[in-house]
C-alpha cells in the first residue's frame, strides 16, 4: 500500500468537450512516485489533451486534477517548476544555438545562468553534442534536436516527466541510453508519463500501461495484467484487440494488391 505522500498525481472524472464532440469522458487516474507509465492510445484518443491539461496549457475542462497536492485549477503555476516536458512536435527556436536554447530554458525554470550553462555542457557531452553546442539548431538533424529537447526537459531535475514520442529520430545506441536513463530516474523516485506508438518499446520500459480509447481509460495495469485481460501475447496485440482494430492484415493486403496491380497499367 502506497503512502499518501507517494501520490504524485490524481485525476478525478476529467471531462473535456470541443463543441459537441467529447474528447475526454470521465478519466480517473492516480499516479504514485517512481512509476513509468506507458500512456498509449490511437490518434485522437485524448492523450495529448490530457497531458496539456496537466501541464496547464488547457483550462477548459471539467473534473479535478491535483499534482503534487495542488489543484491546478487554482491558477498557481508553481507546480510546473517540478515538471519536464518533451512534446511530440516541439518547435525549438532554430535561430538559437543549442547552448542558448538550454540556458534560456533553464532560466525559465529559475536556474542560475552560469550553473545552467555548466550543467548543459556536461549533459551535451554525454550525448556527443558538446562540439556543436554553439551551432544554431537550424543546422541540427532531427535526432540531434531531439537530444537537446530531452536535455531541456531534465535540466532542472524535475520530479514528473511528460515525454511524447521522445525517441523520434534517435539512433539505436541513443535509444538504449535513453531507456536506461528512464529506468534510473524512476529508481530514484521520478515519475514518468511516456507516450509512443512503438509498442515494443512501451512494453519494455513501462511498469504500468494506461490505454486510452475515445477519451476513456479501457485498460490500466502492468503488461502482465493486460495480457491476462486480453489473452494476447504482445502489447501490439493487446492494443489492436482493445482498440477494436483487427483489419491491419486485410488493409495491408489490399494496399499491396493495388501496388502490384499498377504494374499492369505501366
KEVO-143448 format. One record per residue: y negated, x, z of N, C-alpha, C, O in turn. Coordinates in steps of 0.2 Angstrom, whole numbers, padded with zeros to 4 digits, always signed. Each point is the difference from the previous one (the first is absolute). Example, Ala and Ser with C-alpha at 12.3 -4.5 7.8 and 13.67 -1.06 7.14 Angstrom:
% KEVO-143448
+0028+0066+0039-0006-0004+0000-0006+0004+0000+0001+0005+0003-0006-0007-0007-0006+0004+0001-0005-0004+0003-0006+0003+0001
This chain:
% KEVO-143448
+0006+0004+0000-0006-0004+0000-0006+0004+0000-0001+0005+0004-0004-0006-0009-0006+0004-0001-0005-0002+0005-0001-0006+0002-0002+0011+0001-0005-0002+0005-0006-0002-0004-0001+0001-0006-0003-0005+0010-0006-0004-0003-0005+0005-0003-0003-0001-0005+0002+0007+0008-0004+0005-0003+0002+0004-0006-0003+0004-0002+0010-0005+0000+0002+0002-0006-0002-0004-0006+0001+0002-0005-0003-0008+0006-0002-0004-0005-0006+0002-0003-0006+0001+0003+0006+0000-0010-0005+0003-0004-0004-0006-0003-0006+0000-0001+0010-0005-0002-0003-0005-0004+0004-0006+0001+0006-0001+0001-0010-0005-0001+0003-0006+0001-0004-0005-0005-0006-0001+0000+0010-0002-0004-0002-0005-0005+0003-0007+0002+0006-0001+0000-0010-0004+0000+0002-0007+0002-0003-0005-0005-0006-0001-0001+0011-0002-0002-0001-0006-0005-0006+0002-0005-0005-0004-0001+0006+0010-0002-0006+0002-0005+0001-0004-0006+0005+0000-0004-0010-0003+0002-0001-0004-0006-0006+0001-0004-0005+0002+0003+0006-0002-0009-0006+0002-0005+0001-0004-0006+0005+0000-0003-0011-0003+0001+0000-0004-0006-0005+0003-0005-0006+0002+0002+0007-0002-0008-0005+0001-0006-0001-0007-0003+0004-0001-0005-0009-0003+0006-0001-0006-0003+0006-0004+0003+0001-0001+0006+0003-0002-0011+0006-0004+0001+0006+0004+0001+0005-0003+0001-0005+0009-0003+0006+0004+0000+0001+0004+0007-0004+0003+0003+0010-0004+0000+0002+0003+0006+0002+0007-0001+0005+0001-0004-0008+0004+0007+0002+0007-0001+0004+0002+0006+0005+0003-0001-0006-0005+0007+0004+0001+0006+0001-0006+0003-0004-0004+0001+0010+0003+0001+0002-0006+0003+0003+0000+0007+0006+0000+0001-0010+0002+0004+0002+0000+0007+0005+0006+0002+0005+0000+0002-0008+0006-0004+0004+0006+0002-0001+0002+0007-0005-0001+0003+0011+0003+0000+0000+0002+0007+0004+0007+0001+0005+0000-0003-0008+0005+0006+0002+0006+0000-0002+0003+0007-0005+0000+0002+0010+0004+0001-0002+0004+0005+0003+0007-0001+0005+0001-0002-0010+0004+0002+0002+0007-0001-0001+0005+0006-0005-0001+0003+0010+0005-0002-0001+0004+0006+0000+0008-0002+0001+0001-0006-0003+0003+0010-0002+0007-0001+0006+0003-0003+0006+0000+0002-0007+0005-0007+0005+0004-0003+0004-0003-0005+0005+0003-0002-0006-0009+0000+0004-0003-0006-0003+0002-0006-0006+0001-0002+0011+0000-0003-0002+0001-0007+0003-0007-0003+0006-0001-0001-0011-0003-0002+0001-0006-0002+0000+0000-0008-0006+0001-0003+0011-0003+0000+0000-0001-0007-0002-0007-0002+0003-0004+0001-0010+0004-0003-0003-0007-0001+0001-0001-0008-0004+0003-0004+0008-0007+0002+0002-0001-0007+0000-0007-0002+0000-0005+0004+0000+0004-0011+0000-0007-0002-0002+0001-0008-0003+0005-0002+0004-0011-0002-0002+0000-0007-0008+0001+0000-0003-0002+0005+0001+0003-0011-0007+0000-0001-0003-0007+0001+0003-0005-0002-0008+0004+0006-0003-0006+0001+0003-0003+0006-0002-0006+0002+0006+0009+0002+0003-0003+0006-0005+0000+0006+0002-0004+0004-0007+0008-0004-0005+0000+0005+0000+0006+0004-0004+0000+0005+0007+0005-0007+0000+0007+0004-0007+0003+0000-0002+0001+0006-0001+0000-0011-0006+0003+0000-0006-0004+0004-0004+0002+0003+0005-0009-0004-0005-0004+0004+0001+0000+0007-0005+0001+0004+0012+0000-0002+0001+0001+0008-0003+0006+0002-0004+0000+0005+0005+0005-0009-0003+0007+0002-0007+0000+0000-0003+0003+0005+0000-0006-0010-0008+0000+0000-0003-0004+0006-0005+0001+0002+0009-0006+0000-0002-0004+0006+0000+0004+0006-0005+0000+0004+0011+0004-0003+0000+0004+0006-0005+0006+0000-0002+0002+0005+0000+0000-0011-0005+0005-0001-0007-0003+0001-0005+0004+0000+0004-0010+0001-0006-0003+0000-0004-0001-0006-0006-0001+0000+0009+0002-0006-0003-0001-0006+0000-0007-0003-0004-0002-0004+0008-0002+0007+0000-0007-0001-0001-0004+0006+0004+0001+0005-0008-0006-0004-0001-0003+0006+0001-0008+0000-0001-0004+0005+0002+0002-0011+0001-0007-0002+0007-0002+0001+0003-0002-0005-0001+0002+0011+0007-0002+0002+0001-0004+0006-0005-0001+0004+0011-0002-0003+0001-0004+0006+0006+0003+0004+0004+0003-0003-0004-0003+0009+0005+0003+0004-0003+0005+0005-0006+0001+0000+0010+0003+0003-0002+0006+0004+0003+0006-0002+0006+0001-0001-0011+0004+0001+0003+0007-0001-0003+0005+0005-0006+0000+0001+0010+0003+0003-0002+0004+0006+0003+0007-0002+0006+0001+0000-0010+0004+0000+0002+0007-0001-0003+0004+0006-0006+0000+0002+0010+0004+0001-0001+0004+0006-0003-0005+0005-0005+0003+0004+0007-0009-0003-0002-0004+0005-0007-0004-0001-0002-0003+0004+0000+0004-0010-0007-0002-0002+0001-0006-0006+0003+0002-0005-0006-0008+0006+0000-0005-0005-0005+0002-0005-0006+0001+0002+0008+0001-0008-0004+0003-0005-0006-0005-0002-0004+0002-0003+0005-0009+0004-0005-0005-0002-0006+0001+0004-0005-0003-0001+0005+0007+0007-0006+0001+0004-0005+0004-0004-0006+0000+0002+0008+0003-0008-0005+0004-0004-0002+0007+0003-0003+0004-0004+0006-0002+0009-0001+0007+0003+0005+0005-0004+0006-0001+0000-0009+0005-0004+0004+0005-0005+0003+0006+0004+0003+0004-0004-0004-0004+0010+0003+0006+0004+0007+0002-0002+0002+0006+0000+0002-0012+0000+0007+0001-0001+0002+0004-0006+0005+0003-0001-0010-0003-0004+0002+0003-0007+0000+0008+0001+0003+0003-0005-0006-0001+0010+0000+0008+0001+0007+0002+0001+0001+0006-0001+0004-0010+0003+0006+0002+0001+0005-0002-0005+0006+0000+0001-0009-0001-0007+0004-0002-0006-0001+0004-0006-0005+0003-0001+0011-0001-0002-0001+0004-0007+0003-0005-0005+0005-0004+0001-0008+0005-0007+0002-0004-0006+0000+0003-0006-0005+0004-0002+0011-0005-0002+0000+0002-0007+0001-0006-0004+0006-0002+0000-0011+0000-0004+0001-0006-0004+0004+0001-0006+0000+0006-0002+0003-0011-0001+0004+0001-0006-0005+0003-0006+0003+0004-0003-0008-0007+0002-0005+0002-0005-0006+0003+0003-0005-0004+0000+0005+0010+0002-0006+0003+0004-0005+0003-0006+0002+0003-0004-0008-0005+0006-0005+0003-0005-0004+0005+0004-0005-0001+0004+0008+0007-0005-0004+0006+0003-0006+0001-0003-0001-0001-0006-0004+0005+0009-0006+0002-0003+0001+0006-0004+0000+0005+0002+0001-0006-0009+0002+0005-0004-0005+0006-0001+0001+0005-0002-0007-0007+0003-0006+0005-0001+0000+0005+0006-0004+0005+0000+0008-0007+0006+0000+0004+0006+0006+0005-0001+0005-0001-0004-0006+0007+0007+0006+0005+0001+0005-0003+0005-0002-0005+0004+0008+0007-0004+0005-0002+0005-0003+0001+0007+0001-0004+0004-0004+0010-0003-0003+0002+0007-0005-0005+0002-0001-0003+0005-0004+0002-0010-0005-0005+0001+0002-0007+0002-0002-0003+0005+0007+0001-0008+0003-0007+0001+0003+0000+0007-0001-0005+0003+0005+0010-0001+0003+0000+0006-0005+0001+0006+0001-0004+0005-0006+0008-0006-0005+0000+0005-0004-0006+0001-0001-0002+0006+0000-0001-0012-0004-0007+0000+0005-0005+0004-0003-0004+0004+0009+0004-0005+0005-0005+0003+0000+0002+0008+0000-0005+0004+0001+0011-0003+0000+0002+0007-0006-0002+0004+0000-0003+0006-0006+0004-0009-0006-0002+0004-0001-0008+0000-0003-0002+0005+0006-0002-0009+0000-0007+0000+0004-0002+0007-0001-0005+0003+0006+0009-0002+0004-0001+0006-0003+0003+0007+0003+0000+0005-0009+0003-0006-0003+0003+0006+0002+0007+0001-0002+0002+0006+0005+0001-0010+0002+0007+0001-0006+0005-0001-0004-0001-0004+0005+0006+0007-0005+0006+0000+0001+0003-0007+0005+0001-0003-0011+0000-0001+0001+0003-0007+0004+0006+0000+0004+0001-0004-0006+0004+0008+0003+0007+0000+0008-0001+0001+0004+0003-0003-0003-0007+0008+0007-0001+0002+0004-0003-0005+0006+0001-0001-0009-0006-0002+0003-0004-0006+0002+0005-0006+0005+0000-0003-0010+0004+0002+0001+0005-0006+0006+0005+0002+0004+0001-0005-0004+0001+0011+0005+0005+0002+0007-0003-0001+0005+0003-0002-0005-0009+0005+0007-0004+0000+0002-0002-0007+0006+0001-0002-0011-0003-0002+0001-0001-0007+0003+0006-0004+0005-0001-0004-0008+0006+0005+0003+0006-0003+0007+0002+0001+0004+0002-0004-0002-0003+0011+0006+0002+0002+0005-0005-0003+0006+0001-0002-0008-0008+0002+0005-0005-0003+0000+0001-0008+0006-0001-0002-0011+0003-0001+0001+0001-0007+0004+0006-0002+0004+0000-0005-0004+0005+0009+0004+0005-0001+0008-0002+0001+0004+0003-0004-0003-0007+0008+0007-0003+0001+0002-0003-0006+0006+0000-0002-0010-0003-0002+0001-0004-0006-0001+0004-0006-0001-0003-0006+0000+0010+0007-0002+0004-0006-0006-0002-0004+0000+0001-0006-0005-0003+0010-0006-0002-0003-0006+0004+0002-0006-0001-0003+0007+0006+0007-0006+0004+0003-0004+0003-0006-0006+0001+0001+0009+0002-0006-0003+0003-0006-0004-0004-0004-0005+0002-0003+0006-0009+0004-0004-0005-0004-0004-0004+0004-0003-0005-0002+0002+0007+0008-0004-0004+0005-0007-0001-0002-0003-0005+0002+0000+0009-0006-0007+0000-0002-0001-0002-0007-0005+0001-0003+0011-0004+0000+0000-0003-0007-0001-0007+0001+0002-0004+0005-0006+0001-0010-0001-0007+0000+0006-0004-0001+0005+0002-0004-0004-0008+0007+0006-0004+0000+0001-0003-0007+0006-0001-0002-0011+0001-0002+0001-0002-0007+0004+0005-0004+0003-0002-0005-0002+0008+0007+0005+0005-0003+0007-0001+0003+0004+0004-0003-0003-0008+0008+0007+0000+0003+0004-0004-0004-0002-0005-0003+0009+0007+0003+0005-0005-0002+0001-0006+0005-0003+0001+0005+0007-0006-0007+0001-0006+0004+0003+0003+0007-0002-0003+0005+0007+0007-0006+0004+0002+0006-0005+0004+0005+0001+0000+0006-0005+0005-0009-0005+0003+0004-0005-0004+0004-0001+0001+0006-0001-0006-0010-0005-0005+0004+0004-0004+0005-0003-0001+0005+0009+0000-0006+0004-0004+0005+0001+0004+0006-0001-0003+0006+0002+0010-0006+0000+0004+0005-0006+0000+0004+0000+0000+0006-0006+0000-0009-0007+0000+0003+0000-0007+0004-0003+0000+0006+0005-0005-0009-0001-0007+0003+0005+0000+0006-0002-0003+0006+0007+0006-0006+0005+0000+0006-0003+0004+0005+0000-0002+0006-0003+0008-0007-0003+0004+0005-0006-0004+0003-0001+0000+0006-0003-0003-0010-0006-0004+0002+0002-0005+0005-0003-0002+0005+0009-0001-0006+0003-0006+0005+0002+0003+0006+0001-0003+0005+0000+0010-0004+0003+0003+0006-0005+0004+0003+0002+0003+0006-0007-0001-0009-0005+0005+0003-0002-0002+0007+0000+0005+0004-0001-0011-0002-0002-0002+0007+0005-0001+0005-0001-0003+0005+0008+0004-0007+0005+0000+0004+0001-0008+0002+0000-0001+0006+0001-0003-0011+0000-0008+0002+0007-0002+0004+0005+0004-0001-0006-0009+0004+0006-0003+0003+0004-0005-0004+0006-0001+0001-0009-0002-0006+0003-0005-0004-0002+0002-0007-0006+0001-0002+0011-0001-0003-0001+0002-0007+0002-0006-0004+0005-0003+0001-0009+0002-0006+0002-0005-0005+0000+0004-0007-0005+0002-0002+0011-0001-0001+0001+0004-0006+0003-0005-0005+0005-0002+0001-0009+0001-0007+0002-0004-0005+0002+0004-0006-0005+0003-0003+0011-0002+0001+0003+0004-0005-0003+0007+0000-0003+0003-0004+0004+0000+0010-0003+0007+0001+0002+0006-0004-0003+0005-0001+0010-0006-0002+0003+0005-0003-0001+0000-0008+0003+0004-0003-0008-0008+0001-0001-0001-0007-0003+0006-0003-0005+0003+0002+0009+0000-0007-0002+0006-0003+0002+0007+0003-0001+0005-0003+0005-0006+0008+0002+0006+0004+0006+0003-0003+0005-0004-0002-0004+0011+0002+0006+0003-0002+0006-0001+0005-0002-0002+0006+0008+0003-0007+0005-0001+0004+0000+0004+0007+0001-0002+0005-0004+0008-0006+0000+0005+0006-0006-0003+0005+0001-0001+0006-0006-0002-0009-0006-0002+0004+0003-0007+0003-0002-0001+0006+0006-0003-0009+0002-0006+0003+0005+0001+0006-0001-0003+0005+0005+0009-0006+0004+0001+0006-0004+0003+0006+0001-0002+0006-0007+0005-0007-0004+0002+0005-0003-0006+0003-0001+0000+0006-0002-0004-0010-0003-0006+0003+0005-0004+0004-0002-0003+0005+0008+0002-0007+0005-0004+0004+0001+0003+0006+0001-0003+0005-0001+0010-0004+0001+0003+0006-0006+0000+0004+0001-0001+0007-0007+0001-0010-0006-0001+0004+0000-0007+0004-0001-0001+0005+0003-0004-0009+0001-0007+0003+0004+0000+0005-0001-0003+0006+0007+0006-0006+0005+0000+0005-0002+0003+0006+0001-0003+0006-0005+0009-0007-0002+0003+0006-0006-0003+0004-0001+0000+0006-0003-0004-0011-0006-0004+0003+0003-0005+0004-0003-0002+0006+0008-0002-0008+0003-0005+0003+0003+0002+0007+0000-0003+0005+0003+0009-0005+0003+0003+0006-0005+0001+0005+0002+0000+0006-0008+0002-0008-0005+0001+0005-0004-0007+0002-0005+0001+0003+0008-0006-0005-0003-0007+0002-0005-0003-0005-0003-0005+0002+0002+0008-0008-0004-0003-0005+0003-0006-0003+0006+0000-0001-0009-0005-0001+0002-0006-0003-0002+0000-0007-0006+0001-0002+0011-0003-0003-0001+0001-0007+0002-0007-0004+0006-0002+0001-0011-0001-0004+0002-0005-0005+0000+0004-0007-0004+0003-0002+0010-0004-0001+0002+0003-0006+0002-0005-0006+0005-0003+0001-0009+0003-0006+0001-0005-0006+0002+0004-0006-0004+0005-0001+0009-0006-0002+0002+0003-0006+0005-0005-0004+0003-0004+0003-0003+0005-0010+0005-0003-0004+0006+0004-0001+0005-0002-0003-0005+0008+0006+0006+0004-0001+0005-0001+0006-0001+0003+0006+0005-0008-0007+0005-0002+0005+0004+0005+0004+0001+0000+0006+0001+0005-0010+0005+0005+0003-0004+0004+0005+0002+0002+0005-0009-0001-0006-0004+0004+0004-0002-0004+0007+0001+0002+0005-0002-0009-0006-0001-0004+0005+0006+0000+0005-0001+0000+0006+0006-0001-0009+0007+0000+0003+0001+0006+0005+0002+0000+0005-0004+0006-0008+0001+0006+0003-0004+0002+0006+0002+0002+0005-0009-0004-0006-0004+0002+0005-0002-0005+0006-0003+0002+0005+0005-0009-0007-0003-0005+0005+0005-0001+0005+0007+0000-0001-0009-0001+0008+0005-0003+0005-0001-0007+0001+0003-0003+0004-0008+0000-0008+0000-0008+0000-0003-0002-0007-0005+0004-0003+0008-0009+0000-0002-0002-0006-0003-0008+0000+0004-0004+0003-0010+0003-0005-0002-0007+0000-0001-0002-0008-0004+0004-0003+0007-0009+0001+0000-0002-0006-0004-0007-0001+0001-0005+0003-0007+0006-0007-0004-0006-0001+0001-0003-0007+0000+0003-0005+0001-0010+0005+0000-0003-0006-0004-0007+0000+0001-0004+0005-0006+0004-0010-0004-0006+0000-0004-0001+0007+0000-0006+0002-0002+0011+0001-0004+0000+0006+0004-0002+0006-0003-0001+0005+0009+0002-0005+0004-0001+0006+0005+0005+0001+0003+0004-0005-0002-0002+0011+0005+0005+0002+0007-0003-0001+0002-0005+0004+0002+0007-0008+0007-0002-0001+0006+0004+0003+0005-0002+0000-0007+0008+0002+0004+0005+0003-0003+0005+0004-0006+0002-0002+0008-0001+0008-0003+0005+0004+0005+0003+0005+0003-0003+0004-0001+0010-0005+0005+0003+0004+0001+0007-0003-0003+0002-0005+0008+0001+0008+0003+0007-0003+0003-0002-0006+0002-0005-0002-0001+0011-0002+0004-0001-0006+0007-0003+0001+0002-0004-0004+0001+0007+0009+0007-0003+0002+0000-0007+0001+0004-0004-0002-0009+0001+0006-0001-0007+0001-0001-0004-0006+0003-0005-0001-0007+0008-0004-0001-0004-0006+0006+0000-0004+0001-0004-0004+0003+0010+0004+0006+0000-0004+0005-0006+0003+0003-0003-0004-0003+0003+0010+0005-0006+0003-0002-0007-0002+0004-0004-0001-0011+0004+0001-0003-0007-0002+0001-0002-0007+0001-0006-0002-0001+0011-0003+0001-0001-0007+0006+0002-0003+0002-0003-0006+0002+0006+0009+0007+0003-0002-0001+0004-0007+0004+0000-0004-0010+0004+0004-0001+0004-0005+0000+0007+0002-0001+0002+0006+0003+0003-0010+0001+0007+0002-0006+0004+0000-0001+0005+0003-0004-0006-0007-0006+0004-0001-0007-0005+0001+0001-0006+0000-0006+0010+0002-0006-0004+0001-0003-0003-0006-0002-0006+0000+0004+0009-0006-0002-0003-0007+0004-0007+0000-0003-0005-0003+0009+0005+0004+0004-0006+0000-0002-0005+0005-0001-0006-0002-0001+0008+0008-0003-0005+0005-0006-0003-0003-0001-0006+0001-0003+0010-0003-0007-0002-0003+0001-0005-0005-0003-0005+0000+0007+0006-0005+0001-0004-0006+0003-0007+0003-0002-0005-0002+0007+0005+0007+0003-0006+0002-0005-0004+0004+0000-0006-0001-0004+0009+0005-0004-0004+0005-0006-0002-0004-0004-0005+0002+0002+0008-0007-0006-0002-0004+0002-0005-0006-0004-0002-0003+0011+0001+0002+0002-0004-0005+0000+0002-0007+0001-0003-0004-0002+0010+0004+0000+0003-0007+0007+0003-0002+0002+0005+0003+0001-0009-0007+0007+0002-0002+0001+0001-0007+0005+0001-0003-0011-0001-0001+0000+0000-0007-0001+0007-0003-0001+0001-0006+0001+0005+0010-0002+0006-0003+0005+0003-0005-0003+0003-0005+0009-0005+0005+0005+0003-0005-0001-0004-0006+0000+0003-0006-0001-0010+0006-0001-0004-0006-0006+0002-0003-0001+0000-0006-0005+0001+0010-0006+0001-0003+0000+0007-0004-0002+0001-0005+0006+0004+0008+0000+0007-0003+0004-0001-0006-0001+0003-0005+0007-0007+0005+0004-0001-0006-0004-0003-0006+0000+0003-0005-0004-0008+0007-0004-0003-0005-0005+0005-0003-0001+0000-0006-0002+0004+0010-0005+0005-0002+0003+0005-0004-0003+0001-0006+0009+0002+0008+0003+0005-0005+0002-0003-0006+0000+0003-0005+0002-0010+0005+0002-0003-0006-0006-0001-0005+0001+0001-0006-0006-0002+0008-0006-0001-0004-0002+0007-0003-0002+0001-0006+0002+0004+0011-0001+0007-0003+0004+0002-0005-0002+0003-0005+0009-0004+0006+0005+0002-0005-0001-0004-0006+0001+0002-0006-0002-0009+0006-0001-0004-0005-0006+0002-0005+0001-0002-0006-0006+0005+0009-0006+0002-0004+0002+0004-0006-0003+0001-0005+0009+0003+0007+0002+0005-0005+0001-0003-0007+0000+0003-0005+0003-0010+0005+0002-0003-0006-0006-0001-0004+0000-0001-0006-0006+0001+0009-0006-0002-0004-0005+0006-0002-0005-0001-0003+0008+0007+0005-0004+0006-0001+0000+0002-0007-0003+0005-0002
